[in-house]
Amino acid sequence: MIKNTQNSIPEIFNRKAIRYNYFKFNKLYLQIANELAERIKETNINFEHALELNSKAFSVGEKIENTKLVKKIYRTAMQLPTESILINFNSDEEFLPLKNNSLDLVYSVLGLNTVNDIPGTFKQIFNSLKSNGLFIAAFWGEGTLSPLAESLAYADEKILGGLYQRIFPFCDIKTLGSLLQRAGFVMPMADQEKIVKGYTNISNLFTDIRSFNENNNLNGRSRAFTPKSIFREAEIYLKKNYSNNKEFFIPYNVIFVTGWKN
């Protein structure tokens, strides 16, 4: 009998709730994409066929192409983004329709943050790579948006008398490194960079968050309407505890992972 392990995977995220309806130019997103492209460039290896997982902006592929190391890029995402030229085929990142030993490079810029079965996705990526193939990706790391999470918890407790999960959990750098090794990758590496941005109000912060096209698709999120007073109270908290009197500051911790296939 074959054991069905699918049900043992915690369904933290509602994958069907993923939508591509807001993505716009995002300087921070492109900064992270540029860093990933630089890391590919540092390998000084030519990649014949590359796949971008969960594509969000055509400019990311352009940055990879500018390395002059990648001959052909294919792009996939679960839902069709605004840019119709972006996607070669639609696919859930948890169920990739990829042939074994068919790709030289697989990469993703913040495209795997809401995957429930990360070990399974890593294994599928490993299987799809040829010998000497490279997997490289950027994830949101622990501590990202921590002042916002803190301020919303404070506002929820003060106004609603309870706590609600409003920000999805972020990745742990040690866990990602271990999962790469478990999937079969050699020379697995994971490092983190901290980027801090200043905001004058909470509305601009939420605009930035939405521009990454990452909404709260947690299965355990509250479905109740959130009163505006929660956000007003959270903004007061941020300005009191994380401000220089002009802006309050929000950290974005970016984890870069790389792994090779023998």
N, C-alpha and C positions, 0 to 999 in steps of 0.2 A: 504494500500500500504506500502511495506517495503522500507524505504529510503536506497539508496545505498551510504554508507559513504566511500567506498574505494577510490573514486575519490577525496574526500576532503583531503586525506593524501598527503602532499607534497612529490613528488618523487625526493628527493635530490640526492639519490644514484642510480646508474644503477646496480641493483642486478645481471643482466645477465653478467656484466663485471667482476664479481668475479672469480679469477682463483687461483689455488693452484699449482704453478709451480716453486716456488723459496725457500720455507721454508727450513731452515737449522738450525743447532744448534744456539740458541740465548740465551746467558747467562741472559740477562735482562728479557726475556720472562719467563724463568724457575724460576727466582727469584720471579716474580709476582705470578707464579703458586704455588710456595712453600709457599708464604704468604697466598694465598687463602686456601691451604691445612691446614695450621696452624690454620686458623680461623674455619675450619670445625672441626678440632681436639679439639678445645676449647669448642665445644658444648657438647662433651662427650656423644653423642647420636648415637645409631646404626641406620644406614640407609640400608634398604633391597635392594632397587632398585634406582640407580642414573643415571642421563642422563647428558652427557657433550655436550653442544651446540657449534657448529662450531669448531670441534676438529681440531687442527693443528699439534700437536706432541704427540706421544704415551706416552712420558715421563710425560705428565701432569696427565694422568690417573694413572700412576704408583705412583705419589706423593699423589694422593687422596687415592689410595689403601694402601699406607704406613701408613695412619692414623689408619688403622685397624678398622675403623668404617663403612666402606662401603662394602657390600657383593658382589653386582653385578653392573658393570658400562656398560652403553650403550653409544655409541658415534654417533653423526650425524654431517653432514656438507652439504652445498649446492652443492659443487663440490668435486670430489674425490681427496684427497691429494696424495702426493708421496708415503706415507706409506700405502700400500694397506690393511694392517691389522688394520688400525686405525678406519675405519667406519663400524658401524653396518647397517646404512641405510642413504640414501641421503635425505635431506630435506631443504627447504628454511626456515630460522628462522622466517619469517613472516607468514608462513603457516605450523605449526607443526602438523603432523599426530599423535597426542597423545590422548590416552583415558583419560577421566576425572578420577581423583582420582586413578591414577595408579603408581605414583612415590613418593619416599620419599625425594629425593634430586635432584635438578636441578642446575647445575653450568656452568659457562663459563669464560674462561680466554681470555679477549680481543676479544671475538667472536661476540659481538653484536654492535660494533661501527658503522657499516654501515647499520643498520636496519632503514628503513624509518618509519615504524609504531611501535615505541618502546612501546607505550601504549597497542597496540594490542598484541604484543609479550609477554609483561608482563602478560596480562590477560590470554593468552593461557597457560603460564607457571603456573600461579596460579591455573587454572582449572585442570591441569594435576597432581597437587600435592595432596597427601592424607592429611588427618587431621594431624597436627603437622609436615607437610613437610616443607623443607627449600629451599629457592632460594638464591644463592650467586653468584656474578659475579664481574669481574673487567672490568672497562671501562677506556679509555683514557679521562682525564679531561681537562678542559680549561687551557690554558697556555702551554700545551704540544707542543714542537717544535716551541715555539713562536719566538725565535731568528732567526730560519730558515725562518719562514713566513715573518718576518720583512726584512730579507736580500734579499729574493726573490722579495718582493714588491719593495724594493729600486732598485734592478737590473732591474726589468721590467720597472719601471718608467724612469730610466736613459737611458736604451738601446732601449726599444720598445715604450716608451712614453705613457704607460698605465699600468693598473693593471690587473692581471689575477689570478684566484682562483686556486692555485697549491696545497694547503693543505686542506683536508676536515675539517669541523667544529667538534669540540670536545664537549663532554657532560658537562652540568652544574650540579654541585653536588646537588643543591637545587631542580632542576627539576627532577632529578632521584629519589630523596627521595619522592617527591610529587607523581610521577607516580607509585611508589610502593604502596603507600597508596591508590591511586585511583584504582589500580587493585584489592585491597582487602586484601593486606598483612598487618599483624599486626606486631608491633614492628619493623617498617621499619627503617633501619639505612643506612647512607651513610657517609663515611669518606674518606679522601684523603691523599695520601703519595706522596712526591716529591722525585724523583730520578734524579740526575744530572750526565751526562756522558761527558767526554772530548774527543775531536776528533782533530787529527792533520790536517785533510783536509776534504773537503765536500764530496769527493768520499766515504770515509769510513762511513760518516754519512748516505749517501744514501744506502750503502750496508746494514747497520743496519736496516734502515727503511724497505727496501725490504725484509729483513729476517723475519720481522713480518708478511709477506705475506699480506700486506695492501697497495695496489696500489691506485692511485687516480682514483676512479670510480664515481666521481661527474658528474651528468648530465650536469652541467653548466661549466665544465672544457674546456679549450681551446684545440681544436684539431690540432692547428698549431704546426709545428716543433719548438722546443725550441732551440735556438742557444747556443752553448757551452759558449759563452761569458756571458750569463746570470749567469751560475753557477760559472764562474771565478770571476765575479763581486760580487756575493753573498758571495763567500769564502773570498774575500778581506774584505768585510763588517763585516763578522763574526770575523775574526782575529783582526780587528781594534776595535770592540766594545764589544766582549765577550771573549777575550783571556787573558791568563797570559803569553803571548809570546811563549808558547810551544803548548798549546791546546786552542781551543774555547769550550765553555760549553753549552750543550743543556739540558733543563729540560724535564723530562717525568713525568707528573702528573697522578697518578693512583687512580681512584675512586673505592672503594670497596662498594658494596651495598648488603644488606641482608634483607630478609623478610620471615616471617613465615605465614603458613596458619593454622587457628584455626581448 
